[in-house]
């Protein structure tokens, strides 16, 4: 352990560790470089998937997410995570249980069966917001950590849905045209580009990717058209599920609709890793369905 | 069929016609159930259409969130729960963010889906996720190609989750069993085959 001042229990979720492990490796290394230690949250499970579980039975969703939070409470730590879907489950359930006694009592009755109790002592953060927060990291410190500026790269930001929305239950301010992630991108020396309907969903959420793939992909396709229009060299996001939808989705879009974009898809932590000098091998970028090579040629 | 008012004065009956006075087999309790589960005051919807106008699913399908809100208020339980469009909401929360009455239409839809599940109406992919989590703790579990990639990165083959610590799985299964979720998922999937 490097003994950084800021330490968090690292909630992994599913898609990062099990499909894009480069995101996990990058998150640990890049966070360490800016003064954050991410410690293992042993025995965590799926958040669980807010679309699938929330749609079936919200009570199960509360209880399962609460179990993950309790693991961090037992470590006496706050949670940091890297996925908007996980944020929806872990942040929102934590928040609801802290402020709704009836809900908390119901969940604790179930958790009692496995000798656990939700106490409400932990907070939940997305790594991206910790990077933006000047009290933790801040844009300047991020920029100072850059060894290889991503100069000349035009990057489209996809915010995703469940980090910032619903705005009234969050703390990110404007959800119609936010710019804070563009600041995070600019800090790496890249040029963030604006595109039509920036805040539109990737199409995957709510179980729709599994229920009606063509429908989900048509939403993704609209976003890709809008990103291509402004000449984006890559899209960045902070949600591995959105990443999967844009990355593998481009292969599926080619098969189903015949359209091809070749726009590399990079989680912000992968982007930050590249800017801090990690190699494409350190990030397992070869696991991406859409080749990242054109983007790498531009910046290396 | 809507109930007829049966006014004797035909002119007045025509002037005051209301094609959906109420539907006899509608359920006035339905909207209350939606509101309780979704923690929303959905009955106050004034049908402005901001929700449908904000919806990424609306332009590419017959899914209309505004229609579901109206039908819920009218108690058209049967129509709602059997409508395949109910499952086209990506839960992007754009409607919830913009709803001028702050009625969280997304959460109303989630509540309607919960009510559909109580009647075994649910797409198969949702239940398959339940089975995967029961088995592994993950909705998207590890695989051999990924294990190899993790090792190349200097990570352990299994992440620090239930994958590396399967001793946590019985607790997860206990929670799911408390709600009989796995049992119901298995049964509904088997019946659909």
Interface residues (C-beta under 8 A of the other chain):
Chain A: X10 X12 X14 X15 X17 X18 X19 X21 X22 X24 X25 X40 X41 X42 X43 X44 X45 X46 X48 X49 X50 X51 X52 X53 X54 X55 X56 X57 X58 X59 X60 X63 X64 X67 X110 X111 X113 X114 X116 X161 X162 X165 X166 X167 X168 X175 X199 X200 X201 X203 X204 X205 X206 X207 X208 X210 X211 X212 X215 X216 X218 X219 X222 X281 X282 X283 X284 X287
Chain B: X37 X56 X57 X60 X61 X87 X88 X89 X90 X91 X92 X93 X94 X96 X97 X102 X104 X106 X110 X111 X113 X114 X117 X122 X123 X125 X126 X127 X128 X129 X130 X133 X137 X138 X139 X140 X141 X142 X143 X146 X149 X150 X152 X153 X154 X155 X159 X160 X161 X162 X163 X164 X165 X167 X168 X170 X171 X172 X174 X175 X176 X178 X179 X181
